[in-house]
Amino acid sequence: MKTLNDLLTPLNQWLDTLEQRERYIVIAGSISLLIILFYLIVWEPITSKHEQQQLQYDSQRQLYSWMKNASSEIHSINSAGGNNISRFRNQSISSLADRSAITSGVKPFIEKIDQSKKGVKIRLKSANFDQIIIWLSDLQNKYGIIASKVTLEKTKLQGAVDAQITLERSS
């Protein structure tokens, strides 16, 4: 307590030299400065960090909720898709590939289909690359047929390729 008095003695002496009105202004200014410093150094950083953490928490909760809903949706799609795949097990790969090629818009580009013991080899001429990807995705998702070998060659047409694809049933 003595050291605090020793530090404040010069300040008290200086305040005594001021008039009453000036003393009130200096004290009020000092109190205002302390409040402003407290706000800027302590209060504002704490509340800012708290708000930031709250936003991050809300964002994580929304992501968790979305992932939970997506997970249940994926499970229901997988269970429904599994039933569809087993339903098409007895149909030939070439007929399923042909059916899917019609809906995917790849059918006009099919040049040749060769049946083999393992699967089907299909040759496409100047087909749109994006349509081929959609077609292969459709085959895998609906019928459980995968492309075991794919050879692509770029053509002069923008976005078109010549392709040789071997299709097989997934295990």
N, C-alpha and C positions, 0 to 999 in steps of 0.2 A: 504494500500500500504506500510505503514511503517513496519508492521509486516513481510511482504514478504522480504523487504530489510534487516530486522534484521536477518531473517533466512538464507538469501543468503550471508551475510557478511562473515561468517567463510568459506564458500565455495569459495568465490571470493579471500579471503586471501590465501587459500590453492592453488588455481589455479595460483595466482601470483608467488608462490614459484617454480612453474614448468617452464621448458623451453618451448619455443614457440611450438616446435614439440610435446612434451608431452601433452601440452594443447589441441592441435588439436586432438590428439588421444583420450584423455579423453572426450572431447566434442562430437566427432563422436561416440564413444562408448556409451555415455549417450543417444544420440539421437537414436542410433540403439536399445538400451535397451528399451527406451520408445515406439518405434514403435513395437518391439516384444511383450512387455507387452500389448499394446493396442490391437494388433492382438489376443493374447491368452486370454485376459480377456474380451474384448468387441466384436470384430468382429467375431471371430470363433464361439463362442456360438450362436450368433444371426443368422449367416448364416446356422449353423448346424440345429438349431431349425426350421428355415424357410424351409430348404430342407426336414426335417422330416414332417412338416405340409403339404408341397406340395405333398409328397408321400401319406400321409394319405388322403388328399383331392382327389387325382387321384384314389386311391383305392375305396373311397366312391362313386365317380362318376361312376366307372366301376360297382360296386355293384348295384347302383341305376339303371343303364342302363340295367343290366342283369335282375333285379327284374321287371322292366317295361316290358321287352320282355317276361319274364316268365309269368307275369300276363296276358298279352294279349293272350299268347299261352294257358294258363289254361282256360281262358274264352272261347276261341274257342273250346277247347276240351270238356269243360263242355256243351256248347251249342250243339255240335255234339253228345256227349254222351247222353244228355237228349232226343234227337230225337230217338236214338237207343233204349233206355229203353222203351219209349212209344210204339215203334214198336213191342217189344216183350211182351207187356202186356197181349195179348190174348193167348199166348202159355203157356203150363203147366210148372210148375217149374221143374218137373222131366225130361221133354224132354230137357229143357235148361241146366239143371245140367248135364245130360248125354252128350249133345253136347260139353259142356265146359270141361267135364272130359276127353273126347277123345283128345281134343287139348292140355290139360294140362298134359296128361300122367297119370292121376289118375284112369282112367277107369278099368284097370286090377285089381286094388286093391278093387274095390267096391264089397262088399259081399252081401249087401241087401239094397233095396230101398222100403220104406213104405210111401204110400201116405196118408195124413190126410187132414182135412178141412183147417187148417192153412197153411200147407206147406208140406215138404217132410223130412223124417228122413232117413239118409243114414249111413250105417255102412261100414267102411273101415278096411281092415286087412293088417297089415305090410306095410303100405304106407309110402313113403318118406315124411317127415315133410315139407320140402321146397316145394315139388310139391303140397301138400295140401294148403299151404299158397298162392301159385300162382293161384291155382284153385279157391279158395275163393275170391281172389282179382279180378280175371277175372269175376266171377259171379256178383260181386258187381258193377264193372265198366261197363261191357257190358249190363247186363240184369237187374240191380237193385235188385238183390237177395242177401240177407244178411244171415249170419250164426247167428241165434238167440240163439242157444245153442251148445256148443262144449265141448265134453269130450274126452280127450286124455290119452292114456296109453302107456308108454314106452315099447318097445319090446326088445328082445335080439339082434336084428340087429341094427347096428350103423345107427342113423339118421332115423330109421323107427318107426312108431307109429300105434297103433290101435285107431281108432277114431269113435265116434258117433256124427253126426252133424245134427242139425235141420235147414233146409233152409226155409226162408220166404221172401216174397216180401217186400221191404222197403216201408214205408208209403209215 
